[in-house]
Amino acid sequence: MTTDSPRWFKSSYSQQGGNCVEWAPATVSTTGVVPVRDSKCPTGPVLMVSADAFAGLVVLAQSAEL
């Protein structure tokens, strides 16, 4: 089965409830862009960010107090 839809992965915090995101890492290797979406709305809009910007978002999220 072939599909144009990327394979999405949920944030590790998804198991704890709350607001979570999904990302499609395979897209980075072919486009240099990381698609990010709301895990609660998989058919909604997708934010496209550069790999460097995504890395910055991860660092920011890891440093935030939850």
Number of C-alpha atoms within 10 A of each C-alpha: 2 4 6 5 7 12 12 18 13 16 14 10 11 14 9 9 7 9 11 16 19 20 22 17 18 15 15 14 10 8 10 15 20 22 22 20 20 17 18 13 10 12 9 10 11 15 12 15 16 14 17 12 13 17 13 12 13 11 11 10 11 10 9 7 5 5
